[in-house]
Structures are given as structure tokens and as C-alpha cells.
Amino acid sequence: MKVKHVYLTASHPARLAEFYAKAGLSIRFADGERWIQFRTEGAAFCVSGLEESASTPSTNAVVVFEVDHLEPVLDRVVAAGATLIAPVRDMGSHGRVAQVRDPDGNVIQFFEAATKPNE
């Protein structure tokens, strides 16, 4: 079994898609405001309109994006309208994580893996 895609439900899908584009994702496919899918590695990340979704806005699971460098991404998403929920959390040899709310109130996290000693 594998994860095919994860999506967030949005009252205003185009506005939320614009936020994620500013965060650094590019759109792979869009069906108007019913469904917007982004290019990612692995499972797809999408934004769904109300008529296409099986959920309601801001009640979804937390999406975690792995990034190479945390601070530049945080700067971009805050400038695009995200709210930082808590300071960056250092998890030692595992890495660091930051938690934000996107403009629709969804909680998302950005994770930066720790570098290996010989990297």
C-alpha cells in the first residue's frame, strides 16, 4: 500500500494554491478551483474545493513538508500569509521542525533533516 495523495480543503482554493506556490511548490494540474495538484516528490499534495472534498476546511490532518533549509522556507511562507505557531523545535540528531498555520487555518509543518556527521 502507498499514499497516493494528501489534500487540504479550502473555502477559496485559488487563494490557498497561491500561498503554496509562494511557499515554493509549483502547480502540476488544476481543474479550476475544484482540485489543484502540486509537483512534489512521492505522494501528491493537493488543494480541494468544497464540492470536491470529503472534509471541511481547517479540520484536516497535518501535512509535513521536508525541506533542505528551514529558515528560507519559513521566511517565504510568513511573507505569503502564514502564521508561525511556535518557535522552531530542534530534535537533535533527527532534525528541526517548524509549525505554521496557512491562510485557511490549516496546520502544516516544515521539517529539515539533520545532516549526517560525514556530510
Helices and strands as residue ranges (DSSP letters): E 5-9, H 13-23, E 27-31, E 35-38, E 44-48, E 63-66, H 70-79, E 83-84, E 89-90, E 95-101, E 107-113
